[in-house]
């Protein structure tokens, strides 16, 4: 009975614990997760590249969404730091550095309250997305 219980416990742990893959696989998986989250949170971007999940939706400018995205970015950055950059191929090391810097910049800006409340500037804002929507939206057809 004891060996069976041990085997079941071991199997349960193996299933519930993610296996550590190599650095490249870990990085590519994280990058894909960040990309999918970006498309989920930026419906106009999703629609503009032909991803239908953004159809009929606008970006959520609420303070709750802003805080949620900052927390997600902190989590992504923490996971990124767990990946050994030196084990990546050279092209992915560049990609890693760009992603790291983007997340760091986003989190640095989130430390200041004005970024939470400033939804438009003299260079653009939510209204420019609406005005350019017809030019950025692809035409879909039914097959």
PyMOL commands that set and color helices and strands:
alter all, ss='L'
color gray80, all
select helices_A, chain A and resi 2-16+23-41+43-48+52-54+63-81+85-87+90-110+114-117+126-136
alter helices_A, ss='H'
color red, helices_A
select strands_A, chain A and resi 120-121+124-125
alter strands_A, ss='S'
color yellow, strands_A
deselect
rebuild
show_as cartoon
